[in-house]
Amino acid sequence: MTDLERKLYRIIYNMSRFRKNPTIQDLKIKTGKDEQSIRKAVTNLMTRNELAWDKEKNEWKFK
């Protein structure tokens, strides 16, 4: 897991605990990265099953 992936995982996990799904804008502000980098890192996390989106409950699932 890269530093950016680890950072995004922690941000998404911590914000999800309080029932707030972070937006791309939230992630851009908190990481200082551009949208393309964030999307690529989140896709990598989802590909490796570290992170998953539950469409029914509209929330993140964590490994």
C-alpha positions, -999 to +999 in steps of 0.1 A: +000+000+000+015+034-010+015+064+013-013+080-006-034+049-005-028+045+033-037+081+039-069+079+018-079+046+036-075+063+070-094+094+059-123+075+044-124+051+074-124+079+100-150+100+082-172+070+076-173+062+113-192+095+118-216+086+089-201+112+065-189+099+032-160+122+020-163+139-013-136+142-039-132+178-028-128+167+009-101+142-002-083+168-024-081+192+006-070+166+031-043+150+009-032+179-013-034+157-043-053+161-076-085+143-085-068+119-109-043+107-083-070+102-057-093+082-081-064+060-091-054+053-055-090+045-045-094+022-075-062+004-064-076+000-029-109-014-043-091-037-067-071-053-038-103-056-017-090-032+010-120-010+004-155-017-011-186+004-017-219-011-005-245+002-030-275-009-009-264+008+023-246+037+005-215+033+027-179+020+026-169-015+037-134-021+050-111-051+052 
